[in-house]
Amino acid sequence: MAVEAEVLNELNRLRTRMPQLTGALAASVDGLVLAQDMPGVQPESLAALTAAALGVGYRMVDLTARGEFCELLVRGAGGYVATYAAGPSAVLTLLADDRANVGRLHLEGRRSGARIAGLMAARIAPGRPAPPQGPHAVTPLRALGALPVRIPRQFRVQRGPEHGGSA
């Protein structure tokens, strides 16, 4: 079975486990659709916006010294848009209605992100073992194409000695 079909199966299983989801999309970090299950939404447009939001999220955690990017949650009046890292080359975006339990959304999103990361890793290196599965096993994104890897030092948060930084 092709990786895209396996990713689509994972999206379908995710939507079955969490009925409050109104859509699910797996995309490359460059904004290309890998698989989607989202009636009523243009997946190509959402994949492109996801890539842009991913870049902003990545830069925000870097600027604020919060480590590697893991996830991003946006809440609108009608529900949630949640984006999760799915290895170094993919991202998972979920749409949920306003009745969704956010904790459950994160749990299921992280698990599916880890599974998709494993599927993508097998696609890239078939002989390599898949990354560990589990709610905290999401491989953070590392390379984002044309985005800067580091923000210049003068724009970073300065930390004092009480927070582990130098005076």
C-alpha positions in Angstrom: 0.0 0.0 0.0 1.3 3.5 -0.9 2.2 5.8 2.0 -0.4 8.3 0.9 -3.1 5.6 1.2 -1.8 4.6 4.7 -1.8 8.3 5.8 -5.4 8.6 4.5 -6.4 5.5 6.5 -4.9 7.1 9.6 -6.9 10.2 9.0 -10.1 8.2 8.6 -9.4 6.2 11.8 -8.7 9.5 13.6 -12.0 11.0 12.5 -13.8 7.8 13.6 -12.2 7.9 17.1 -13.1 11.6 17.5 -16.5 12.5 15.9 -16.1 16.2 16.8 -13.5 16.4 14.0 -14.9 18.0 10.9 -11.7 17.6 8.8 -8.2 16.2 8.8 -5.3 17.1 6.5 -1.7 15.7 6.3 0.6 18.0 4.3 4.3 18.4 3.6 6.0 21.3 5.4 6.2 22.9 1.9 2.4 23.0 1.8 1.6 20.1 -0.5 -1.3 17.8 0.3 -0.3 14.3 1.2 -3.8 13.1 2.2 -7.0 14.8 3.3 -10.5 14.0 4.7 -12.2 17.4 4.8 -15.5 17.9 3.1 -16.3 21.5 2.3 -12.8 22.9 2.6 -10.2 23.4 -0.1 -7.4 21.1 1.0 -4.7 22.8 -1.2 -5.5 26.2 0.3 -5.4 24.9 3.8 -2.2 23.0 3.2 -0.6 26.3 2.0 -1.9 28.2 5.0 -0.7 25.4 7.3 2.8 25.7 5.9 2.7 29.5 6.5 1.4 29.0 10.1 4.0 26.3 10.7 6.7 28.8 9.7 5.3 31.4 12.1 4.9 28.8 14.9 8.5 27.6 14.4 9.8 31.1 14.5 7.7 32.0 17.6 9.1 29.0 19.7 12.6 29.8 18.5 12.3 33.5 19.4 10.9 32.8 22.8 13.4 29.9 23.5 10.7 27.3 23.9 12.5 24.5 22.1 11.4 22.8 18.9 7.9 23.3 17.4 5.4 20.7 18.4 1.9 22.1 17.8 -0.2 25.1 17.2 -3.9 25.7 18.2 -6.2 28.4 16.8 -9.7 28.9 18.2 -12.5 30.6 16.3 -16.1 31.2 17.2 -17.1 28.0 15.4 -14.3 25.7 16.6 -10.6 24.8 16.4 -7.8 24.5 13.9 -5.0 22.4 15.4 -1.6 21.7 13.7 0.8 19.1 14.9 4.3 18.2 13.8 4.4 14.9 12.0 8.2 14.3 11.7 10.6 16.5 9.9 8.8 16.5 6.6 5.0 16.5 7.3 2.4 18.2 9.4 -1.1 17.2 10.5 -3.9 19.8 10.6 -7.2 19.0 12.3 -10.5 20.9 12.2 -12.8 20.4 15.2 -16.2 21.9 16.2 -16.6 24.1 19.2 -17.9 21.2 21.3 -14.6 19.3 21.0 -12.6 18.5 24.1 -9.3 20.2 23.6 -7.3 17.7 25.7 -8.7 14.8 23.7 -8.0 16.8 20.5 -4.3 17.2 21.5 -4.0 13.5 22.6 -5.4 12.2 19.3 -3.6 14.7 17.2 -0.2 13.9 18.8 -0.8 10.2 18.4 -1.8 10.5 14.7 1.1 12.9 14.1 3.5 10.3 15.5 2.0 7.6 13.3 2.2 9.8 10.2 5.8 10.6 11.1 6.5 6.9 11.1 4.8 6.3 7.8 6.8 9.2 6.2 10.1 7.9 7.7 9.4 4.5 6.2 8.8 6.2 2.8 12.1 8.1 3.0 14.2 5.3 4.4 12.5 1.9 4.0 15.2 -0.1 5.9 15.2 2.3 8.9 13.0 1.4 12.0 10.0 3.7 12.5 10.2 6.2 15.4 8.6 5.2 18.7 4.8 5.5 18.9 3.0 7.2 21.8 1.5 10.5 22.9 4.9 12.2 23.5 6.8 10.5 20.6 6.1 13.3 18.0 9.3 14.0 16.2 9.7 17.8 16.1 10.2 19.6 12.8 13.8 20.5 12.1 14.1 21.8 8.5 11.6 24.1 7.0 13.0 24.9 3.6 13.5 28.6 3.0 12.7 29.7 6.6 15.6 31.0 8.7 16.9 28.3 11.1 17.9 30.8 13.8 16.6 34.3 14.7 19.5 36.8 15.2 20.5 37.1 18.8 19.5 40.7 19.2 15.8 39.7 18.7 15.8 36.9 21.2 14.4 37.0 24.7 17.2 37.8 27.2 17.2 35.6 30.2 18.7 36.6 33.5 20.7 34.4 36.0 17.5 33.5 37.8 16.2 31.8 34.6 19.4 30.0 33.7 20.9 32.7 31.5 24.0 34.9 32.0 23.8 38.3 33.6 
